[in-house]
Amino acid sequence: MEKFDIAIIGGGPAGIMAAIAASGTSRVILLEKNSSLGRKLLMTGGGRCNITNNKPIKQLLTFFNDKNFLKHSFYSFTNEDLFSLFDFDFIEEDDNRIFPETEKAGDVLEGLIDKLGNVTIKYNFEVKKISEDFIINDSIKADKIIIATGGATYPQTGCNIENYSLTSQPLTDIRYGLSPLVTTKDLSDIAGVTLYDVVVSYKKSKIRGNVLFSHVGLTGPAIINLSNEISEGISYNLLEDDPEVDLEIAIDLCPDYTRENLQEKFTADFQIKGKTMLKNYLKAFLTNSFISFFLDEIGLDGDLQLSRVDKKSKNRLIENLKRFTFEISDFNSSLAKITIGGVDLNYLNPKTLESTLTAGLYFAGEVLNVHGPTGGYNLKIAFSTGYLAGFSAGEKHD
Ligand SMILES: Cc1cc2nc3c(=O)[nH]c(=O)nc-3n(C[C@H](O)[C@H](O)[C@H](O)COP(=O)(O)OP(=O)(O)OC[C@H]3O[C@@H](n4cnc5c(N)ncnc54)[C@H](O)[C@@H]3O)c2cc1C
């Protein structure tokens, strides 16, 4: 039987960071079921790795489901601490999103692996069993264990819904997060078209951003972020059942105008520009390649001259510009970027990430019931909680 001070299960960003943090004080083994570390990390940010978000911590915390729990991790390991691990710089893009200047997720992974120093790494090692006295798969004994097995989505990266049973902790419902949505309507004709800076809404949730049409439905940052609100609004638990989705979302295609503004503008413009065809006039309001789909959907003829658009049609146009709806029938779950839910935070010490039920058992990363929107927020969770779990487990080692 091999013996270690700390065994870390899962070699994603959370597990790797935990190993880095603990390795200064402890004999650490990192157990990864794949033949390499950080498979999901390599996919992040479209391969560019949106590694974190640079908002000040206080503001940043408001974007997560549990800011009180996460604040200890975020103050223990800041973005500056993260940047200092690498020998290249980072660039800041819109909405404080941070990327490596090399624009390669592979460079981030390599930089992290370089810091693993004396950590023992076992590849192709899938943890299936942890005994009460911390013997793993009947072959490795550790004084402490950090579970960093990630979420339930993207199984091709090593994640797996079955992993939650390894945690032996109370769990919340497990749901899809940051997922594209499937529409009842066939959108293949406009697949690839983007709507810029629109507002998507579901019940009381409203999110402004871009929407992208795919062959099966809707995606893009605004939709992906809205999917979290939708997922949390439906009662289901992936540990037991799949979601039943049957709902409507609306897109405000002209968020800078009220209905009254549009009414006034159209009334004036339709007189002055009476000979202009409707489809050409709408270019000032809508993405070009979306106009004919939009007009077909609302039953208006794009070749109609503005002077011939009657009052009823004008009202229909305005109503649909402000509230263009889609029936949603499912999550495009194979592309859900994160898992919502996980290890119940009520049974963990937020200052150490140790279980309050099992001494010596720690958790980090997506396996926890913490999540954020797109924009570097989820890797922020992984790195900060990974560091705090690793540091705490290492510090308390005797
Ligand atoms: C396509 C895509 C793009 C994304 N882009 C971004 C982005 O740009 N910015 C951002 O902030 N977030 C992004 N995310 C989310 C982010 O990647 C995750 O939140 C993050 O990887 C979670 O880190 P983790 O270490 O907790 O889990 P993971 O990265 O999932 O790592 C878990 C590891 O544990 C291993 N493992 C699991 N079970 C076992 C077991 N039983 N035994 C041994 N090993 C096991 C897995 O093989 C895996 O290597 C993206 C996600 C996806 C899918």
Ligand as a Chemical Component Dictionary entry (heavy atoms), coordinates in Angstrom:
data_LIG
# 
_chem_comp.id                   LIG 
_chem_comp.type                 NON-POLYMER 
_chem_comp.pdbx_formal_charge   0 
_chem_comp.three_letter_code    LIG 
# 
loop_
_chem_comp_atom.comp_id 
_chem_comp_atom.atom_id 
_chem_comp_atom.alt_atom_id 
_chem_comp_atom.type_symbol 
_chem_comp_atom.charge 
_chem_comp_atom.model_Cartn_x 
_chem_comp_atom.model_Cartn_y 
_chem_comp_atom.model_Cartn_z 
_chem_comp_atom.pdbx_ordinal 
LIG C1  C1  C 0 -16.199 23.943 -23.456 1  
LIG C2  C2  C 0 -15.962 24.601 -22.118 2  
LIG C3  C3  C 0 -15.421 25.882 -22.081 3  
LIG C4  C4  C 0 -15.245 26.516 -20.846 4  
LIG N1  N1  N 0 -14.655 27.744 -20.839 5  
LIG C5  C5  C 0 -14.437 28.369 -19.645 6  
LIG C6  C6  C 0 -13.745 29.609 -19.606 7  
LIG O1  O1  O 0 -13.238 30.118 -20.622 8  
LIG N2  N2  N 0 -13.623 30.221 -18.388 9  
LIG C7  C7  C 0 -14.105 29.657 -17.229 10 
LIG O2  O2  O 0 -13.982 30.273 -16.166 11 
LIG N3  N3  N 0 -14.696 28.451 -17.240 12 
LIG C8  C8  C 0 -14.850 27.783 -18.406 13 
LIG N4  N4  N 0 -15.429 26.541 -18.410 14 
LIG C9  C9  C 0 -15.760 25.889 -17.115 15 
LIG C10 C10 C 0 -14.469 25.311 -16.471 16 
LIG O3  O3  O 0 -13.740 24.603 -17.444 17 
LIG C11 C11 C 0 -14.800 24.390 -15.314 18 
LIG O4  O4  O 0 -15.598 25.095 -14.396 19 
LIG C12 C12 C 0 -13.515 23.906 -14.641 20 
LIG O5  O5  O 0 -12.757 23.119 -15.535 21 
LIG C13 C13 C 0 -13.813 23.108 -13.379 22 
LIG O6  O6  O 0 -12.588 22.674 -12.849 23 
LIG P1  P1  P 0 -12.494 21.386 -11.923 24 
LIG O7  O7  O 0 -11.041 21.157 -11.694 25 
LIG O8  O8  O 0 -13.391 21.553 -10.767 26 
LIG O9  O9  O 0 -13.113 20.208 -12.787 27 
LIG P2  P2  P 0 -12.600 19.559 -14.180 28 
LIG O10 O10 O 0 -11.882 20.558 -14.997 29 
LIG O11 O11 O 0 -13.788 18.933 -14.768 30 
LIG O12 O12 O 0 -11.567 18.455 -13.716 31 
LIG C14 C14 C 0 -11.977 17.295 -13.002 32 
LIG C15 C15 C 0 -10.932 16.228 -13.232 33 
LIG O13 O13 O 0 -11.212 15.129 -12.387 34 
LIG C16 C16 C 0 -10.984 13.925 -13.101 35 
LIG N5  N5  N 0 -11.803 12.875 -12.481 36 
LIG C17 C17 C 0 -13.145 12.843 -12.412 37 
LIG N6  N6  N 0 -13.553 11.746 -11.743 38 
LIG C18 C18 C 0 -12.434 11.070 -11.390 39 
LIG C19 C19 C 0 -12.207 9.862  -10.678 40 
LIG N7  N7  N 0 -13.220 9.147  -10.194 41 
LIG N8  N8  N 0 -10.933 9.460  -10.491 42 
LIG C20 C20 C 0 -9.892  10.188 -10.976 43 
LIG N9  N9  N 0 -10.056 11.340 -11.652 44 
LIG C21 C21 C 0 -11.317 11.795 -11.860 45 
LIG C22 C22 C 0 -11.432 14.263 -14.516 46 
LIG O14 O14 O 0 -10.891 13.367 -15.450 47 
LIG C23 C23 C 0 -10.922 15.685 -14.649 48 
LIG O15 O15 O 0 -9.595  15.714 -15.143 49 
LIG C24 C24 C 0 -15.617 25.870 -19.624 50 
LIG C25 C25 C 0 -16.150 24.582 -19.682 51 
LIG C26 C26 C 0 -16.316 23.949 -20.908 52 
LIG C27 C27 C 0 -16.877 22.556 -20.936 53 
# 
loop_
_chem_comp_bond.comp_id 
_chem_comp_bond.atom_id_1 
_chem_comp_bond.atom_id_2 
_chem_comp_bond.value_order 
_chem_comp_bond.pdbx_ordinal 
LIG C1  C2  SING 1  
LIG C2  C3  SING 2  
LIG C2  C26 DOUB 3  
LIG C3  C4  DOUB 4  
LIG C4  N1  SING 5  
LIG C4  C24 SING 6  
LIG N1  C5  DOUB 7  
LIG C5  C6  SING 8  
LIG C5  C8  SING 9  
LIG C6  O1  DOUB 10 
LIG C6  N2  SING 11 
LIG N2  C7  SING 12 
LIG C7  O2  DOUB 13 
LIG C7  N3  SING 14 
LIG N3  C8  DOUB 15 
LIG C8  N4  SING 16 
LIG N4  C9  SING 17 
LIG N4  C24 SING 18 
LIG C9  C10 SING 19 
LIG C10 O3  SING 20 
LIG C10 C11 SING 21 
LIG C11 O4  SING 22 
LIG C11 C12 SING 23 
LIG C12 O5  SING 24 
LIG C12 C13 SING 25 
LIG C13 O6  SING 26 
LIG O6  P1  SING 27 
LIG P1  O7  DOUB 28 
LIG P1  O8  SING 29 
LIG P1  O9  SING 30 
LIG O9  P2  SING 31 
LIG P2  O10 DOUB 32 
LIG P2  O11 SING 33 
LIG P2  O12 SING 34 
LIG O12 C14 SING 35 
LIG C14 C15 SING 36 
LIG C15 O13 SING 37 
LIG C15 C23 SING 38 
LIG O13 C16 SING 39 
LIG C16 N5  SING 40 
LIG C16 C22 SING 41 
LIG N5  C17 SING 42 
LIG N5  C21 SING 43 
LIG C17 N6  DOUB 44 
LIG N6  C18 SING 45 
LIG C18 C19 SING 46 
LIG C18 C21 DOUB 47 
LIG C19 N7  SING 48 
LIG C19 N8  DOUB 49 
LIG N8  C20 SING 50 
LIG C20 N9  DOUB 51 
LIG N9  C21 SING 52 
LIG C22 O14 SING 53 
LIG C22 C23 SING 54 
LIG C23 O15 SING 55 
LIG C24 C25 DOUB 56 
LIG C25 C26 SING 57 
LIG C26 C27 SING 58 
# 
